[in-house]
Amino acid sequence: MNSRGRQLLVLCLTATLAESVGTNAVVKTPWYFDCSNHPEWSAFRERFAAFRRQFASPNRDDTAIVEEVQDILAQASDLGRRFEPTFVKYASDWSVFHLCNPDRLPEVPEELQSDFCFYGFATVQWLGIFGHQHFGNVPGMAEWSHNARGFLNDASKFNAMHFLESSGWHVKMVEMAKTLSSAFVGHSGYRVSRDAALPIALSKPGLPVRLSPGHTRVPEVRRLRAVAISYHTALIREPLSLWLRVLPHLFQVETTVHVLDASAKTTDDVAQLHSHCRFIDGAWCMTDHRLLQLNDLFESIVLSCHTGDHKTRHHFITSSELYYERFVDIMGNDQELRSADFFMCGEPVLFCRLVSHFGRPVIGYISTPISVYVNKADRPQWYQQFYDMALDERHIFATTTPIFSEWVAYATGISLPVVRPVCAYTEARYWPIRSREVLMLRTVSLFWDTECVLNYFAREFARDRPDNDALVFRESTSLTGKERVGYNAFAEFLATVIYPYAVSQFWFYELYAMAVPLYMPSKDSLPLYVNQDYAVCTDFEGHRPGHAPHRVHPHSPFDTDDWAAMTYWTNFTDYLTLPHVSHFDSVPDLLLKLEGN
C-alpha cells in the first residue's frame, strides 16, 4: 500500500466518529473497542485523548499540565486495579472472539460484555510504563511498570493488538512496540542467551560460524565518498538519504554536503537562511567559508516580471566562465574534493559544471530551470555545456518533477528521467492528534492576510456546529520554534492547505510522503498561482544554439501572458499529475471538504 493509501486508512482508523457532510453515512468505532457502553471507561478515554494533546504541546512542562498528568495516572492506576480481575478471567477466553457477532452475543458472559475493556486496559498499562519513565520515584510506579510490561507482552501475541489504532484510544501500536523493546525480560527474570543453542565447538575463536557458497555470495559493501554543493539542502539530502536507507548492503556512502546561499556573507548566515539546517547538522549541513568567495561574482537584478511596488530581485552571475575559474582556483587542490568518488549538485545546476572539474562522475538532481543564476549572455554556452555533460556516460541527471524535465527538453533537446522525492529522511507519518488544526504553508501574502481570512470563514462556518468548534488554520511561519523542529510536528495537523507560489515546492513532496492530506486551489485556477514563480520570468528564457525549442513544445514556459501557455505548462506540475491531492473552489468549499473528510 502506498503512502496515500495509508493516509486514507489512518483517517478511518483514528476516527471515533466520522460523519460525511451532506450524507447520513456514519462510521462509528465498535463499542467493544472504545468501550462507549461503559461510562467510566468512556470518560477515561476522552480524558486520555485530551491528555495526549496537552502533553504533545510546547507547554508540556507547565505546572498545570504536570498536575493533570499525575491525576490521570492516579485514575489509570485505580481503573487498572479494579478491573484487573476481569482481564485475568477473560483475556484468554474464546468468548472474546464472539463480541463482534450480534448473533453470538447471547453466548458471551454478561460481565465480559459490560466490564471487559481490552484496549482501555492496554492503555492503562502503557500509562504505567509512561509514568515510570517520567515519575520513577513515585512509590508503586516501578511495580506497575513491571507488571504492565508483562501484560503488554502477553497481549501482543496473536492479533489482540491489531486494531489498536482502530479502537478510538489515542495510542499507537508502534508506541506499544517501542515500550516493549526496551528491556522486557519476562516474569521469570531469565533472558535466553542468543548463542545458547550453538555447539560448543563453534564458540571457539577463529572458527567460521557462517560460510557462503562462492557462486551465490553477495559482493562486499563498497565504500564511497560523496561531496555535494548546493543552495537547496533538502534537494541534495533527498537522494543521499534514500541511498543510505535502501542500498546499505551494497554501498556505504560517506557524505559531505556544502550548503551555500547567494546572499550569505558568513557561514553563520548560511545556517540561519537554510531551515533544513535546524533538522540536521554535521557533515550534512556544512559550509566551507572559501566557497562564499563565489558570491563576489553575483549581481542583484530586478526581474522584468516583478516590478512596480512588489519588485523581485534575483542574483545573476556576472560571468559564468570567471565563476568556474574562481571555483577551480579556490577549491581545485582541496583534498576532500579530490578524494571524492562522485559529486552531487542541484541548485543552481551550474554547480554541476564546477564539480566536473575533478573528472569524477557527477549526479545532478534538478528542481529549477537550468538557466537560474546564469545571465542571458552566457546562457547559450552554458546550455551547450550542459548538453555535453548530459550525454557523457560518466554523469547522470534527473529532475524532481515532470515540468522541470520538459523545461530542460524545451531549452536543450535533452530528455531527463523524473525521480520524484521520496523524502524518507522525514521519518514521520500522518498522525493527526491536532485534529482541529489545519496547517497552511507559507504563501505570498502581499495583500490579504490569508491565515486571518481562512480563520474568519472557519469561525463563521462553525456557527452551525452544535459545539461551535471551529477549525483553526496555522500559517507555517507563525509556528513557534518548538513547533517547527522535526517533521513529526507537521504530521500532527488534520491537513495542509497549499496556495502554491511556484511550479514545484519541496514541502509538497515532504507532506505527501508523510501522508498528510493536501488541499490546493481548483485545477482551473492553479495556473494563476504557479505562474507567480520567479522562475517563469522571461529573464530566464533561452535555448541551446542550433536547437528549435518549439519543435519540442508549442508554448514557451516563460510566456505568462498567454492563458493557453500557462495552462499547458501547469498540466506538467505534480499538483495535477499525482493522485490523492484534493482541490477546492472556494474557502467554504474547502471547509466543507475538511469537515467531511
C-alpha positions in Angstrom: 0.0 0.0 0.0 1.4 3.4 -0.9 1.7 6.4 1.5 -1.6 8.0 0.2 -3.4 4.7 0.7 -2.1 4.6 4.3 -3.3 8.1 4.7 -6.9 7.1 3.8 -6.6 4.0 6.1 -5.3 6.1 9.0 -8.2 8.5 8.6 -10.6 5.6 9.0 -8.6 4.1 11.9 -8.2 7.2 14.0 -11.8 8.5 13.8 -14.0 7.7 16.7 -17.0 9.1 14.8 -16.8 10.4 11.3 -19.8 11.8 9.6 -19.8 12.9 5.9 -21.2 16.3 5.2 -24.4 16.2 3.3 -25.0 12.5 3.9 -26.3 10.2 6.6 -23.3 7.9 6.4 -21.7 7.3 9.9 -18.6 5.2 10.6 -18.6 4.5 14.4 -16.0 2.6 16.4 -17.3 -0.7 17.8 -18.4 -0.4 21.4 -16.1 -3.3 22.4 -13.1 -1.3 21.1 -13.8 2.2 22.5 -15.9 0.9 25.5 -18.5 3.5 24.9 -21.0 1.2 26.6 -19.1 1.7 29.9 -19.4 5.2 31.4 -16.2 5.0 33.4 -14.0 3.7 30.6 -15.6 6.0 28.1 -15.0 9.1 30.3 -11.4 7.9 30.8 -10.9 7.5 27.1 -11.9 11.1 26.4 -9.7 12.4 29.2 -6.8 10.3 27.9 -7.2 11.9 24.4 -7.1 15.4 26.0 -4.0 14.4 28.0 -2.2 13.3 24.8 -2.9 16.6 23.1 -1.8 18.6 26.2 1.4 16.5 26.6 2.3 17.0 23.0 2.0 20.8 23.2 5.1 23.1 23.6 3.8 23.9 27.1 4.1 20.3 28.3 6.2 21.3 31.3 3.7 23.8 32.7 2.7 23.0 36.3 -1.0 22.7 35.4 -0.2 20.0 32.7 2.1 18.1 35.1 -0.6 18.0 37.7 -3.1 16.8 35.1 -0.6 14.1 34.1 -0.4 13.0 37.8 -4.1 13.0 38.1 -4.7 10.8 35.0 -2.0 8.4 36.2 -3.8 8.1 39.5 -7.1 7.5 37.7 -5.5 4.9 35.4 -3.9 3.1 38.4 -7.3 2.9 40.1 -9.1 1.6 37.0 -6.3 -1.0 36.4 -6.6 -2.3 40.0 -10.4 -2.6 39.9 -10.7 -4.2 36.5 -7.7 -6.4 36.6 -9.7 -9.5 37.8 -12.0 -9.2 34.7 -9.0 -9.2 32.4 -7.3 -12.2 34.2 -10.6 -14.0 33.8 -11.4 -13.3 30.2 -8.1 -12.4 28.4 -7.7 -16.0 27.1 -11.4 -16.8 26.8 -12.8 -17.7 23.4 -15.9 -15.7 24.2 -14.0 -12.5 23.2 -14.0 -13.8 19.6 -17.8 -13.5 19.5 -18.1 -9.9 20.7 -18.2 -8.8 17.0 -21.1 -11.1 16.1 -24.5 -9.9 17.3 -25.9 -13.4 16.7 -23.4 -14.9 19.2 -23.6 -12.3 21.9 -26.2 -14.3 23.9 -23.3 -16.8 24.4 -21.0 -14.2 25.8 -21.0 -13.7 29.6 -22.7 -10.5 30.7 -19.6 -9.5 32.7 -17.4 -9.8 29.6 -19.8 -7.5 27.7 -20.2 -4.9 30.4 -16.8 -4.6 32.1 -14.2 -6.0 29.6 -12.4 -3.0 28.0 -9.4 -4.6 26.4 -7.9 -1.5 24.7 -8.7 0.7 27.7 -6.8 -1.7 30.0 -3.9 -1.8 27.5 -3.8 2.0 27.5 -3.7 1.9 31.3 -0.7 -0.4 31.2 1.1 1.8 28.7 0.5 4.7 31.0 2.1 2.7 33.8 5.3 2.5 31.8 5.0 6.1 30.8 4.5 7.1 34.4 7.6 5.1 35.5 9.7 6.9 32.8 8.6 10.4 34.0 7.9 9.8 37.7 10.0 6.9 38.6 10.5 7.9 42.2 6.8 7.7 43.0 6.1 4.7 45.2 4.5 1.8 43.3 5.5 3.1 39.8 8.2 0.5 39.3 5.9 -2.4 40.2 3.1 -1.0 38.0 5.6 -0.7 35.1 7.0 -4.2 35.6 3.5 -5.7 35.6 2.4 -3.6 32.7 5.3 -4.9 30.6 4.2 -8.4 31.3 0.6 -7.8 30.4 1.5 -5.9 27.1 4.0 -8.6 26.1 1.3 -11.3 26.5 -1.4 -9.1 24.9 0.8 -8.5 21.8 0.5 -12.2 20.9 -1.7 -13.3 18.1 -3.9 -10.4 16.8 -5.0 -8.9 20.1 -3.4 -5.6 19.4 -4.0 -5.4 15.7 -6.9 -3.0 16.0 -5.4 -0.6 18.5 -5.3 2.3 16.0 -9.0 1.5 15.2 -10.1 1.4 18.8 -10.6 5.1 19.4 -7.8 5.0 22.1 -5.1 7.6 21.3 -2.0 5.4 21.4 -0.2 3.6 18.5 0.9 0.1 18.1 4.4 1.4 17.3 4.4 3.1 20.7 3.5 -0.1 22.4 6.2 -2.0 20.5 8.9 0.5 21.4 7.8 0.3 25.0 8.2 -3.5 24.9 11.5 -3.4 23.0 13.4 -1.6 25.8 14.3 -4.4 28.2 11.4 -6.8 28.7 12.7 -9.9 30.5 9.6 -11.8 31.4 8.0 -13.0 34.6 10.8 -15.4 35.4 13.5 -12.8 35.0 15.5 -15.1 32.8 16.8 -13.9 29.4 17.8 -16.7 26.9 21.3 -16.3 25.6 21.4 -15.7 21.8 24.1 -18.3 21.3 23.0 -20.8 24.0 22.0 -23.4 21.3 25.3 -23.2 19.4 27.6 -26.2 19.5 30.5 -25.6 21.9 33.0 -26.1 19.1 31.6 -23.0 17.3 32.2 -20.8 20.3 36.0 -21.2 20.0 37.8 -18.2 18.5 38.9 -18.4 14.9 36.3 -20.9 13.7 34.0 -19.7 11.0 30.4 -19.6 12.1 28.9 -18.8 8.7 30.1 -19.7 5.2 28.6 -18.5 1.9 29.0 -20.6 -1.3 31.2 -18.6 -3.6 28.8 -18.7 -6.6 26.0 -17.1 -4.6 28.0 -14.8 -2.3 26.8 -11.2 -2.1 29.5 -8.7 -3.1 31.1 -6.9 -0.2 29.8 -3.4 0.7 31.6 -0.8 -1.3 32.7 2.4 0.5 32.0 5.6 -1.5 32.8 9.2 -0.7 30.3 11.8 -1.9 30.6 15.5 -1.9 27.6 17.8 -2.7 27.4 21.5 -3.2 24.0 23.2 -3.4 21.8 26.1 -2.4 19.0 23.7 -1.7 19.6 21.5 1.3 16.6 19.2 1.0 17.2 18.7 -2.7 20.6 17.1 -2.1 19.5 15.4 1.1 16.8 13.5 -0.8 18.8 11.1 -3.0 21.6 10.7 -0.5 19.3 9.7 2.4 17.4 7.3 0.1 20.6 5.5 -0.9 21.7 5.2 2.7 18.3 3.6 3.5 17.8 1.2 0.6 21.3 0.3 -0.5 23.3 -0.2 2.7 24.0 -3.8 1.6 25.8 -2.5 -1.5 27.2 0.9 -0.6 28.4 2.7 2.4 28.3 6.4 1.4 30.3 8.9 3.4 28.7 12.2 2.6 29.7 15.9 2.9 27.1 18.5 1.9 28.3 22.1 1.4 25.3 24.4 1.8 25.6 27.9 0.2 23.4 30.9 -0.3 23.8 33.7 -2.8 23.2 36.4 -0.2 25.3 35.0 2.6 28.4 36.8 3.8 29.5 34.3 6.5 28.9 30.6 7.3 26.6 31.7 10.2 24.4 33.5 7.6 24.0 30.2 5.7 22.9 28.3 8.8 20.3 31.0 9.5 19.0 31.2 6.0 18.5 27.4 5.5 15.7 26.0 7.6 16.8 22.4 6.9 19.9 23.0 9.0 17.6 23.0 12.0 16.9 19.3 11.4 20.4 18.1 10.6 23.9 19.2 11.3 27.5 18.0 11.0 28.6 16.8 7.5 25.1 17.1 6.1 24.9 20.8 6.6 28.4 22.2 6.2 29.7 25.4 4.7 33.2 25.9 3.5 33.9 29.6 4.0 36.1 29.7 0.9 33.1 28.9 -1.3 31.5 32.1 -0.1 34.1 34.0 -2.2 32.0 32.9 -5.2 29.3 35.3 -4.1 31.6 38.2 -5.1 30.6 37.4 -8.7 26.9 37.9 -8.2 24.8 41.0 -9.0 21.2 41.5 -7.9 18.9 42.4 -10.7 15.1 43.3 -10.6 13.2 40.7 -12.7 11.2 42.1 -15.6 8.0 40.2 -14.5 8.1 41.6 -10.9 8.4 45.3 -11.0 6.4 48.2 -9.5 5.5 48.1 -5.8 6.4 44.4 -5.4 9.8 44.1 -7.0 11.6 40.8 -7.1 15.3 40.8 -7.3 17.4 37.8 -8.4 21.1 37.0 -8.3 22.8 36.5 -11.6 26.5 35.5 -12.1 28.3 38.3 -13.9 30.4 35.8 -15.8 29.9 32.0 -15.8 33.5 31.4 -17.1 35.0 33.6 -14.3 32.8 31.8 -11.8 34.2 28.5 -13.0 37.8 29.7 -12.9 37.3 31.2 -9.4 36.0 27.9 -8.1 38.9 26.0 -9.6 41.3 28.5 -8.1 39.8 28.2 -4.6 38.9 24.5 -4.4 40.9 22.8 -7.2 43.6 21.4 -4.9 41.2 20.7 -2.0 42.0 17.1 -0.8 38.4 16.4 0.3 37.1 17.2 -3.1 39.9 15.5 -4.9 39.3 12.3 -2.9 35.6 12.1 -3.7 34.3 9.1 -5.7 31.4 11.2 -7.1 29.8 14.6 -6.7 26.2 15.7 -6.2 24.7 19.0 -7.5 21.3 20.5 -7.7 20.6 24.2 -7.3 21.9 26.0 -9.2 22.5 23.4 -11.9 25.6 25.4 -13.0 27.4 23.9 -9.9 27.4 20.6 -11.9 29.9 22.1 -14.3 32.1 23.3 -11.4 32.5 19.9 -9.8 33.0 18.2 -13.2 36.5 19.8 -13.0 37.6 16.8 -10.9 36.9 14.3 -13.6 34.6 12.2 -11.3 31.0 11.1 -12.0 28.5 13.9 -11.3 24.9 13.2 -10.3 22.6 16.2 -10.8 19.2 16.3 -9.2 17.3 19.2 -10.7 14.5 21.2 -9.2 14.8 24.6 -11.0 15.3 25.8 -14.6 18.9 25.2 -15.6 19.1 28.9 -16.5 18.8 30.1 -12.9 21.7 32.4 -11.9 23.1 32.3 -15.4 23.0 35.7 -17.2 21.5 35.9 -20.7 24.8 36.4 -22.5 26.3 33.2 -21.0 23.2 31.1 -21.4 23.8 29.6 -24.9 27.3 28.4 -24.0 26.1 27.0 -20.7 23.2 25.2 -22.4 25.7 23.5 -24.7 28.0 22.6 -21.8 25.0 21.0 -20.0 24.0 19.2 -23.2 27.5 17.7 -23.5 27.6 16.7 -19.8 24.2 15.0 -20.1 25.4 12.9 -23.0 28.6 11.9 -21.1 28.1 8.4 -19.7 30.0 9.3 -16.5 27.3 11.7 -15.4 23.6 11.2 -14.5 20.9 13.9 -14.4 17.3 13.6 -13.2 14.6 16.0 -12.2 12.2 16.1 -9.3 9.0 16.7 -11.3 7.8 16.4 -15.0 7.7 20.1 -15.6 11.4 20.5 -15.0 12.2 17.6 -17.4 10.1 19.3 -20.0 11.8 22.7 -19.4 15.1 21.0 -19.9 13.9 19.4 -23.2 12.5 22.8 -24.3 15.8 24.5 -23.7 18.3 21.9 -24.8 16.6 19.0 -26.5 17.7 16.6 -23.7 15.1 14.3 -22.1 15.8 13.6 -18.5 14.1 11.0 -16.3 11.8 12.1 -13.5 12.7 10.8 -10.0 10.2 12.2 -7.6 11.3 12.8 -4.0 10.5 10.0 -1.6 11.5 12.2 1.4 12.4 9.2 3.6 14.5 11.4 5.7 11.4 13.0 7.3 10.9 9.8 9.4 7.3 11.0 10.1 3.9 9.7 9.2 0.5 11.3 9.4 -1.0 11.1 12.9 -3.5 14.0 13.4 -3.6 14.5 17.1 -4.1 18.2 16.4 -7.5 17.2 14.9 -9.0 20.7 14.7 -5.9 22.5 13.4 -5.0 22.8 9.7 -1.5 23.8 8.6 -1.2 26.4 5.9 2.2 26.5 4.1 3.9 29.9 3.8 2.2 31.8 1.0 2.6 35.0 -0.9 0.5 37.4 1.3 1.1 40.8 -0.2 -2.5 42.0 0.1 -4.8 39.8 2.2 -3.7 38.0 5.4 -4.6 34.5 4.2 -4.4 32.9 7.7 -6.7 35.6 9.1 -9.2 35.2 6.2 -9.3 31.4 6.5 -9.9 31.6 10.3 -12.7 34.1 9.8 -14.5 31.7 7.4 -13.8 28.8 9.8 -15.4 30.7 12.7 -18.5 31.6 10.6 -18.7 28.0 9.4 -18.7 26.7 12.9 -21.7 28.7 14.0 -23.8 25.9 12.5 -22.0 23.2 14.5 -23.6 22.2 17.8 -20.3 22.5 19.7 -19.3 25.7 17.8 -15.9 24.1 17.5 -14.1 25.9 14.6 -11.1 24.6 12.7 -8.0 26.7 13.3 -5.6 27.5 10.4 -2.0 27.9 11.3 0.4 29.5 8.9 3.7 27.6 8.9 5.9 30.6 9.6 3.7 31.6 12.6 4.5 28.4 14.4 6.8 28.6 17.4 10.4 27.4 17.3 9.5 24.3 19.2 6.6 23.6 16.8 8.9 23.8 13.8 11.6 21.4 14.9 11.3 18.0 13.4 8.8 16.7 10.8 6.6 14.9 13.2 5.2 18.2 14.3 3.9 18.9 10.8 2.4 15.4 10.5 0.2 16.1 13.6 -2.1 18.5 11.8 -5.5 17.4 10.4 -4.5 18.5 6.9 -2.4 21.0 5.0 -3.6 23.8 2.7 -1.2 24.9 0.0 -1.7 28.1 -2.1 1.3 27.4 -4.4 3.6 30.2 -5.4 5.9 28.1 -7.6 5.6 25.2 -10.1 7.2 22.9 -7.5 7.7 23.2 -3.8 9.7 20.7 -1.8 7.3 20.9 1.2 4.6 19.5 -1.1 6.6 16.2 -1.5 7.6 16.0 2.1 4.0 16.3 3.3 2.8 14.0 0.5 5.4 11.4 1.7 4.1 11.8 5.3 0.6 11.0 4.0 -0.8 14.4 5.3 -4.0 15.2 3.4 -3.3 18.0 0.9 -5.7 20.7 -0.3 -5.0 23.1 -3.1 -7.0 25.6 -5.2 -9.1 24.3 -8.0 -7.3 22.8 -11.1 -8.7 25.5 -13.3 -7.2 28.3 -11.1 -3.8 26.7 -10.5 -2.1 28.4 -13.5 -2.7 31.8 -11.7 -0.9 30.5 -8.6 2.1 28.7 -10.1 2.9 31.5 -12.5 3.8 33.7 -9.6 7.1 31.9 -9.6 10.1 34.0 -10.4 11.4 31.1 -12.5 8.8 31.7 -15.2 10.0 35.3 -15.9 11.2 35.9 -19.4 14.6 36.8 -17.8 15.3 33.0 -17.9 14.3 32.4 -21.5 16.8 30.8 -23.8 17.9 27.7 -25.6 20.9 25.8 -26.9 22.4 27.0 -30.2 21.0 25.1 -33.1 18.1 23.7 -31.1 14.5 24.6 -32.0 12.5 24.6 -28.8 9.1 25.0 -30.4 9.6 21.6 -32.2 9.5 20.1 -28.6 6.7 22.2 -27.1 4.2 24.6 -28.7 4.5 27.1 -25.9 7.3 28.8 -24.0 7.3 28.1 -20.3 8.1 31.8 -19.8 5.0 33.0 -21.6 2.8 34.3 -18.8 0.7 36.5 -21.0 -0.9 33.6 -22.8 -3.5 31.6 -20.8 -3.2 28.7 -23.2 0.6 28.6 -22.4 0.1 28.9 -18.7 -2.5 26.1 -18.6 -0.4 23.9 -20.9 2.7 24.1 -18.6 0.7 23.8 -15.3 -0.5 20.4 -16.5 3.0 19.1 -16.1 3.1 20.0 -12.4 2.7 17.3 -9.8 0.0 19.3 -8.2 -2.1 17.8 -11.1 -0.3 14.7 -12.1 -0.1 13.0 -8.7 -3.2 11.2 -7.2 -4.8 11.9 -3.8 -4.4 15.7 -3.9 -7.7 17.5 -3.1 -8.8 20.7 -4.8 -11.3 23.3 -3.6 -13.2 26.0 -5.5 -13.6 28.4 -2.6 -13.0 28.8 1.2 -16.5 27.5 2.0 -15.9 24.6 -0.3 -12.5 23.9 1.5 -14.2 23.9 4.9 -16.9 21.5 3.7 -14.3 19.1 2.4 -12.2 19.4 5.6 -15.1 18.7 7.8 -16.5 16.0 5.6 -13.2 14.1 5.3 
